Amino acid sequence: MKRRYPRSNVNPATWAMLIAARQDTHPGTADEVMTKLHDAFCQLKAGTTDDDMFDRLASCINVGLVRAEQIDPVCVAPMVAARDALIRCDGIRGRHGRYGFDGPGLHAIVAGLEVYEEMLRNSTPQQMAEAAATSYHLTLRQAAAEQRATA
């Protein structure tokens, strides 16, 4: 008598996606992400008024900060400095109508992007997605707290 194994109801592609999410980030993907981030940084340095460029860089730094906290305090300091530089950059936009950086902010963003790149290249997509989800929830919580404070 032939032994029959029960068929799984899980799509085999799901297994492949789960396994891929636990591998290191593909170098081509990391290159593409970093190119977009460096482009956003260059546009902000040049004084763009495009809020999407600011949001792109701010999202990266926020996700990087969450991921850095999961890795080591040594990684946190440059990400905090980059976040603070972006806060000042947004302040410059509010005062002058264009984004820009102060001198220390330029250096902080460069260092933050270097740390982010190392984290991106040496983390799995799953780890980065979890950091992004945490960052999103923290942003929602902060917005709700600010809304309560003004009410």
Secondary structure, DSSP 4 states (H G I P E B T S, - for coil): ----PPPP-S-HHHHHHHHHHTSPPPHHHHHHHHHHHHHHHHHHHTT---HHHHHHHHHHHHHHHHHHHHH-HHHHHHHHHHHHHHHHHHHHHHHHSS----HHHHHHHHHHHHHHHHHHHHS-HHHHHHHHHHHHHHHHHHHHHHHHHH-
